[in-house]
């Protein structure tokens, strides 16, 4: 979703939203029908009690695991050569229970890394822990913001060790899998937009096979692949780092992780920045989140088309949005009739082109590659999109990312099991928002036949001791629509919202916009926020 988390992207983008592979981002089930009014209250009360006991046990287990981690700490060493992090970045492990209700049961190891703060001893304020989203994203590139001297983070890196981690199931942290990675990346895949009921049946079969594959390959992990468990992991990491309270930066799905952490551990929060916010309302996690995402993607797709049209002198793709859209439909139809280079069909095109509505940094590269195709250079487009079957490590990472995305979203909430509901909702949306709707639906459909327990989402809210949280959001974000930031702002009392108006690149804190950057620095360095919410002008529009 985010992301992807979710889900996904040009080889880069294909890993960022992970949508293109099966479908896209998240589901929630409607209330169950009750046969009799007399028995319903008792059943509901029993369910509430069971859920309460389970959460109590998990809370106790988390406290036990954090106490152990506090004693043990992290044995920091040079990173393994094949991890790709050179000194001075260091790596280590934090041990957590697979199931927090059984803190002395099976344990798994989470990979962590850090770049030590660059300031003096008196300037240091602890660790800043990062999650980039997904679910399924690794945060372990975060410390490179220090070693590459990223100008947006030089002030903050004086005060904090920058800490990244692979969440449970991801990368080096007990990775899960749902399908052979080489099969996963093979192309071309079927056009996500169905022409017939037979097309829908074929996609439904693939989604069920994917869900079954997750169970067969990773069944033991699946029930524990929840956001609340990852939030508990975050608290154990905090303890292992020797920090009494958590400083955290979460982007995309990482905002939901931060919101759940703030709800479960309000007294353990020092500072939290959430950027590009998932709507944390229980009825939005995750089915509705994905439907809302389809609408927002269409809006940002049009923003990009307007920019391409404005720069027709460079790209020659049309002088109006309608002309650019017609070029897209022409390209899509050509790839459907005969996949480009034998491997790039409509599904692969969506995986590549969706990076433009995701990130402004993709606007020019995607337009440039498309422009070359229209000018007769098909190979440039094929090279940018086609899977590289020789890149076994990259393909395994893509498959793993997709598996975690699916596992977390399927485990976090109860999804609709009625195909009629999925069909009706997506058919309706596809009429007005065709760019992502069906691709997103198929990506999430494994959750309709998921084989392990699906939880009820946490009720995100303010708890005792929660300090002011800083919320950053652009108004035109495709992956996490603006309403999500407004909703979290309401739920976290005393939070401050920075709105980047008329912008939509996903992940605002990574962009150059002093109105945003200076306030993020001030908050992380001093804990201070503005006395009221702030609206910032947009960052600079990409140059062609």
N, C-alpha and C positions, 0 to 999 in steps of 0.2 A: 504494500500500500504505500503503501506508503511510499509501496512502498508497495517499504514493497513492499513499509515493508514490504510498497509489501520486494511484489511480489515482488522475460524482463529486459529489455534494453539493447542498444547497439552493444558490441561486445561489452562496453561499459554500461550502456543504458540497459542492455538486456540483463544486466545484473541488478539494476536499480529498482525497477518497478516490477519486474519479473512477470509482468502481466501476459506478455505475448505467448508464453509457453503453453499454458492450458487455458487460462482465462483472466483474473485480476484481484479484487481486494476484499470482501468480508461479510459475514451474515449473522442474522439474529432471528430467532424463532418467535412466532406469535404465541400468545398465551394458549395453554392447552385447553381443550374443551372438557367440560366436567359433566359427568352423567347425572349426578344427583347433588342437590344443594346441601343435603344433610351431611354427606361424607366429605364434601370438598374442603370445608374449613379444617377438619381434622387432618386430612391428607396434607394440606398446605402447611399446617402448623408443624406436622412431622417433618416435612421436607425442610422447613426453615430451621428446625432444631438440628436435623442431621447436618445441614450446611453449616450451621453455627458451630457444632461440635468439630466438624472437619476443619473449619478455619481456626478454631481455638487450638487444635492439635498442631496445625501448621505454624501458628504463631509461636507456640512453645518450641517447636522444632527449630524454627528460625533463630530464636534466642539462644538455643543450645549450640547451633552451628556457628553463630556469630561469636559466642564466647570462646569456642574452640579456635576459631580463626584469629581472634584477637591475641590469644596466647602464642599461636604458631607463627603469625605474620606471613610474609612472602619472602621466599629465598630467591632474591633477585640475582640473575646471571646474564651473561651475554646471550642473545637470542640464538636459537638453532639456525644454522646457515640457510636452510631452505625456507625459513619463515620470511626472509627478505627485510629484516630490520637490523641495520648496522649500529654499532656503538656510536654514541652513548646511550641509545635506547636499550633497555634491559627487559627481560622477560621472566615470567614465573608462573606459578600455579596457585589456585585457591580451590580447596576441596569443599564440596557442598553435598547434602543429601539429595539423592534422586527424588525422593518423596519426603517432603518436610514433615508429614505426619508420622514418619518413621525415621527420626534423626540419627538413629544408630544402625539403620539398615544400609542398603547399597549406597555408595558414595560415587560421585563423578568429579572429574577435575576440570576446572575452567581456566583457560589460558588468559593471562593478563600481561600487559606491557606498560612501560612508562618512560617518559623523558623527564628527568629531574628538573625542578624549577631553576631558572637561570639567575634569580636574584640573590640577595644576601640572606643569611639565616633569619634576620629580623623581618625581612619582607615576605618570607614563606608563610602561606596560609593553609597548607595541606594539599590534598589531591583534588583534581577536577576530573571526574569520571564521565565518559562520553558513550552515547549510543546513537548510531546514525540512522536507525530505522529498520525497515523491512516489513514485518519481522523476518529475520534471516540475515541481517547485515552484521558484518564484523566492525567493531570500533577500533581495531588495532592499528589503523593508519593514523589515528588521532595524534599520537606523540610526534609524528613527522612534522606537524605544524610548528613544533619547536625547533627541530633539527634543520628544517628548510628555512627557518626564520620568516615564517609567514607574517607579513606586516600587520595583519588584522589581530594577531594574537601575541605580539611581543610584550605588551604590558601585562597581560594576564599570565603569561608564562613565567614572568618574574616571581609571581606570587604562588603559583601552583605547579605541582608535578602533573603533567598531562598523562592520564591513565586511560588506556583502551582495554577492551576485553572482547573475547568471543562469547556471546551468550550461550546458554545450554543448547546443545544440538548443532551449534554452528562451528565451522572451521576446525579448530584444534580441541574444542570443548565437547567431547563425546558426540561427534557428528552423527546426524541421522541421514537416511537416504530413503527414497521411495521408488527409484527406478535406476537401471544402469545408466550412468552419466552419458555414455556415448549414444545410447538410444534416445536419451532425453534431448540432446542437441540436434539430432538428425533432422534434416529438412529436405523437401518442404512439408509442412504440416497442413492439415485441411484448412480451408478458408473458415475463419470463425463465424462469419455471417452465413447462416443456413439458407439454402435455396428450397429446402423441402423438409418434410417430417423425417425422411430417411437420414438427412444430414444431422438433424437433431438427435436421432437415435444413435448415430455413430459417435457423436460427441459425448452423449450420456454414457455410452459404453466405455469410452476412453477415461472419462472422469471416475467411473466406478473402478476400473482397473487400476487407476492411479491410487485411489484410496486403499484398495486391497494391497497394492504394492507397498504402501507406507506401513500397513499393519504387518505384512510379512517380513519386511526388512528392518523395521524399527519399532515393533509393537510394544516392547517394554517401556520405551521412552515416551510414547505418544500421550498417555494420560497425564504425564507430568510436564508437558510442553505448554505451560500456560503463562500468561503475563504475570499473574500474582507470584508464581514460582520464580520467574526471572527477577521480579522485584525483590523477592527474598534473597536470591543470589546476590543482587546488588548490595543488600545490607551486609551480607557475609563478606563481600569484597571490601566494603567500607571498613569493617572491623579488621580485616586482614591488613589493610593499609595503615592501621593505627590511627584512623580518624574517628573522633567521637561523633561527628556529624558529617553528613554527605554534602559535597558540592557536586552538582551534576548538570550536564548539558545534554539534552535530548532533542533530536530532530525527527520529524515525521512520526513513524511508529514509536520512536524513542520518547515522544511527548506523552504517549499513552502509558508507556512504561514509567515515566516520571510521575504521571498523575496517579497511577496505582501505587507507586512507592510512597508518594506524599500522603495517600489515604491510609496505607497500612502502617507507615512509620513516620507520622507527622512530627514527633519529637526528635527524630534522627536527622531532620533536614536542616542544613545550614543555608545553602543557596541552591536554587534550581532555576535554570533557564530552559524554557521549552519553546521550540522554534518550528513553525508549520504544523499546526496542532490537529491531531485526531479528535473528533468530537467524542467525549468520553461517556455520553449518555448511554445507559444500559441498553436501551432499545435501538441504539445505533451500532452496537458491537455485535457482529461485523457485517451482517447481510445488508442492512440499510446503508452502512458506510460505503459499500461498494456501489450501490445504486446512485447515491449522491455524488460519488466520484465520477461516474459516467457523465453526469450533467456538467460538472465543473471542467472535465477534460474537454468537452465540446467547446466550452467558452474560451478556454486557453488556446485550443487548436485554431480557433478563429482569430484570436489575437495574433498568433504567429503568421497566419495566412495574410492578415492585413499588413504585417511588417514585410513579408516577402513581396507582396504587391507594391508596396511603397518603394521597394528596392528592385523594381523590375529591370532597371538599367544594368544591375549586376547579375541578376539571376534569370531573367527572361522566362519567367513562369506565369506571367499575367500581370495586368495592371490593376485588377480588382480582386477582392476576395473570391468572388464567384468564378473568375477565370482560374485562379490558383486551385480552387476546389475541383474544378473540372479537370485540371491537369492531374490531380490526385486520383480522381475516379478513372481517368484514362490509364494511368500507371497501374492502378489496382486491377483493372479489367485485363490488361495485358499480362500481368503476372499470374492472374487466375487462369487465363487461357493457356499460357505456357510459362511455367516458372522461369524467372531470369537465371541464366547460368545453370538451369536445371534444379536450383535449390531455393530460390527466393520467390515465394508465393505471397498472397495477401497477409497471411499470419506473420511471416517474417518481416514484411514491410511495416506492419503495425508495430512490431517490436522495435524497429529502427526509428520510425517517425515519431513514436510516442515520446522519445527523449526531448523533442522540441517543446511540446507543452509542459513537460516536466521542468526543464532547466533552460534558462536563457542562454547559457553557455553553449547549448546545442543548436541554437537558432541558425547561426551562420554555417557551421559545418554540415548540418542536414540539408539546408537549402543549397549549398555549394555542390554536394554530392548529387542531389536531385537535378540540379541545373546541368551537370555534366551528362546525366542520363538523357535528358531531353535534347541535349546537343549531339547525342549519338554515342556517348561513352557509357555503355551498359556495364562494363567491367568495374568501374569505380563503385557503382551501387552494389554489385555482387560482392566485391572485396570488403565493403564496409559492413555487410549484413551476414554473409554466408558463415555457417559454423566452421570452425577450424578443428577437424577431427584429430589432428595431431596434438592439439593443446589439451592433453588429458587432465592436467592439473586444473586448468581454467574451467574445463567442462565439469569436472567433479565439483568445483566451487559453485558453479551455476546451479547444478542439480541440488546440491546441499542447501543453497539459499532458497530455492523454490520449495524444497521439502519442509524446511523450517517455517517458511511463510505459511504454507498450508497447514502444518501441524498446529501452530500456535492459534491461527484464526479458527480452525475447526475445534480445538480444545477449549478455547476461551468462552464459547457461547453455543447455545442450542440453535442450530440452523433449520430452516424449513426442509422437510423431507418430501413435500409434495412437488412433483415435477410441474404440475399445473400452475402452481404459484410462480415458480422460476420462469416458466414459459410466458405466462401472462405479463409479469413485471418487465421482463427483458424485451419482449415483443413491443410492448407499449413504449418503453424508453428508446428503443432502437429507431423508432419513427423520427424522433426529433434530435436524438443524440447518438448518431450511428458510429462515430469514430471508434469508441472503446467498448460499447455496451456488450456485444456478444463475446468479444475476446475476454472481457472481465468475467462474464458469467461462467464461461467454461473453466476458467482458471480456479474459480471458487467452488464449482459444482462438486468436487470430491467431498466437501463437507456435508452434502446431503446424504451420503451413504457411509459416513465415517464410522469406524468399527469400535472406537473406544469412547469413554465417557466424555460428554460435553458439559462444561460448567455453566454457571450463571455469572455474568460479568459482575465485577466489584462495583458498588455504588460509590463513585468518586465524589469525595466531599472533604471539607475542612475538618481537621481533627486538632486536638489540644497540642499546642506547641508549634504548629505549622507557621513558619515565617512567610513574609511576602515572597511570592513566586513571580518571576518575570516571564511574560508571555509575548512572543514575537510572531507576527503573522502578516502575510501579504493578502490583499483582498481578492486577487484573481488566481490563487493557488489551485492547481488542477487536482493534485493528489490528496490534499487535505483542505477541503473547502473552508472558507473564512468563518462560517458559523461554528466550527469546532473550537476556535479560539475564544469566541464570545461565550460559548457554553462552559468551557473550563474556567474562564474569568469569573463567571457567576458562581461556580462551585467552590473555587478557592478564594475565600474571603481575604481581602487585603492584597490580592494579586494586582499587578499592573500590566496593562496591555499596550504594546507598541504596534501600531498598525502601519504597514507600508502600503500606501494607497496607490491604486492603479498599477500595481506590479503583481507578478504571479510566479516568479521563479521559486521553485521548491527548495527551502533551506535558506532563509534570509540572512542568518548570522555569518554565513560564509561569503557574502557579497560586500562590495565596497559601497557603503552608504553611511557616511559619518553620523547622520541623525540616529541610526540604529547602533552602529559600532561603538560610538562613544558611550551610549547608555548601557550597553551590555558590559563594557569595560568597567564603568562606574559601579554597576551593581555587583559584579564579581569581585571587584577590589575593595569596595566599601560597604556593600549591602544596601546602599541607598538607591531609591527609585524616585521618579518624579512624583509630585504631590497628586497628580491626576494622570489619566491615560494620555498617550501621545500619538499623534498622527504624523507620519513622515512622508515626504515626497518620495516618488519611486527612485530606485537606483538608475544609473545610466542605461539607456536602451542599447542593446548590442549594435555594433557597427558591422555593416556587410563586408 
